[in-house]
Amino acid sequence: MKTQFPTAPAASGSSRRSRRPTASRHSLTALFAGQHRRRRLRGDVLTVAAWASVAAAVALWLADGGAAAINSPASAFTAGGIVAGLAGMDLVLLMLFLAARIPVVDRTFGHDRALECHRKLGKPSLYLLLAHGLLIATGYGMAEGLDPISESIALWVLVPDMWLAFLSMALFIAVVVTSLVAVRRRFPYEFWYAVHLLTYAAVATSLPHQFSVGGLFAEGTWQRWYWLAVCTATGAALLYFRVLQPLAATSRHRLTVSRVERIAAGVVNIEMTGFQLGKLAGTGGRFFVWRFMAPGTWWHSHPFSLSAEPLVWGSDGEGLLRITVRNLGRGSAQLGRLRPGTKVMVEGPYGVFSTAARTRDKVVMIGAGIGITPLRALLESTPFAPGDATVILRGHTEQELYLGDEIVDICRQRGVRLFHATGPRARWDSGSWLPVDAVRSGYSLASYIPGLADADVYVCGPAAWAGNVIADARAAGVPSEQIHHERFNW
């Protein structure tokens, strides 16, 4: 473990990035405590609203006299199927809402947590929709003296638009199955993404039978206005935040690759010039989705964080952005061969791996490999008093501490404690994230950072390694709300 203890106070030196935010410890404590309270309040409100939407879907069916038709076992099965369908459809719309990258959701929960909730809702929504189909077929069949399979065939053949409902169910099953981790890892991202787009087709094909058979949109019912409002709001959010806003950002910033610089084996800096970059301020640590409009790369989207804060010099916000990319596959390998002048489409920023997640005045940043690069931008932009920040960089060798020289320079200027944890790694099943020598000596995260439990801990690196860091932090008494880790993988 190589250790440096810079003690110089923060200064407005000659760094390529001009912003060096500092503040008193007292003012930062009040700032981050208030920020954290507001975030938790937003989270509570959004969570209650999500569950209330499911309750509202069922309550409105009851208010429109849905339960009045229950007068036999057959009608009870049918009513159960209707309730399951209402709850399942509401959960599907919630899934789409979580995937729409709506700023208030993103700033409250973070991109990866929102998508984690999106994934967790997949199975319950599918089970409810399957129950919907089975119970409806059973209820209708009991009323007509048919078994569920025969009734399903009759519904397919005789009822208008019902074949679209069966198609919708098949599409939902395909989406959920391909989202399972064991299945997803067998396919490239582009295949999984294309299949996942079937969710929109599944929702679209589920609607016609609700008009012609289900009665959800019947004139004079409360359900009609509820479902029209929910479907319209979800569709508008997806269209605006997933399509129109990225197109507007691309048009506004007019990003162009200006230079590709090799900084280590398989690692390059990609610099881009553009306009109105001041509107990207405060993005340290958050990530963007980049699409480089060159042959062989334009159809790949890449989630990368900035590796330095935007450098702005022109009156119209003209300036420079930089990302740092490691060759981790065919898609990222092609980026090292980009030519100056390549146009760039951009979406974002996304996530709360930034100052927006801070809860305390003290901060600890721990990064490994290419995960070091978002920390470099965060270190540059997040406010703290001299002596209140600690950075730990992990790599097999010093050469794997990417942008290490820049980080050393920032740490010296801002009074940051810096540790270089280099050396062979311990076995993955050891549960440690430190070099093997440190593990043998009994070191842990708390060994290097006194008062760790009173700090925000930012972790960025490979998933298994990051999991070990998080476990170590929790063992040291750091509350989960003070641990910030965002996955960019799919």
GIDA-V786632 format. One line per field, one symbol per residue. phi: phi as a letter, one per 30 degrees, with the letter a starting at -180 (. if undefined). psi: psi as a letter, one per 30 degrees, with the letter a starting at -180 (. if undefined). A space follows every 10 residues. Layout:
# GIDA-V786632
phi = ???
psi = ???
This chain:
# GIDA-V786632
phi = .cbbbdcddd bcdcddcddb dbaddddded dddddddddd dedddddddd dddddddddd ddddiddddd baeddddddd dddddddddd ddddeddddd hdedddddcj dddddddedd dddedddddd dedddddddd dddcicdedd dddddddcce iddddddedd dddddddddd edddddbded dddddddded dddddddedd ddbdidcdei cdeedddddd dddddddddd dcbddedddd ddchdbdcab bdcadibbcc cbcabhdddc dicejdcccc bcdbeibdcc cbdbddcade ccbcdcidab cbbbbcdcld ddddddcdce jddbcbbkdb ibdaddcdbb dcbbbbbbhd dddddddddd cddadejcbb bbccadbddd ddiedddedd dddcicdbbc cckedddedd iccdeedddd didbeddcbd iedcbdccbb leeddddddd ddddddjdde dccbbbdcdc
psi = jkkkikfklk liaglfkfki kllleeeeee eeeeeeeeee eeeeeeeeee eeeeeeeeee eefggefffj gleefeeeee eeeeeeeeee eeeeeeefgf hkeeeefefl eeeeeeeeef feeeeeeeee eeeeeeeeee eefgglleee eeeeeeefkk fffeeeeeee eeeeeeeffk eeeeffllee eeeeefffee eeeeffeeff efeegfgkkg leeeeeeeee eeeeeeeeee ffdeeeeeee eefhkkkfkj kkfljgklkj kklalhfffg lggkellljk jjilkfffgk kkjklkgllk jkflfggkak lklkkkjgle efefffgkkk fklkkkkall lgiafffkfl fkkkkklkbf feeeeeeeee fkkllkfgkk kkkklelefg ikgeeeeeee eeeghkkkkj illkllkegf glflleeeef fglaefffjk hefglkjkkk akeeeeeeee eeeefggkle fgkjkkkfl.
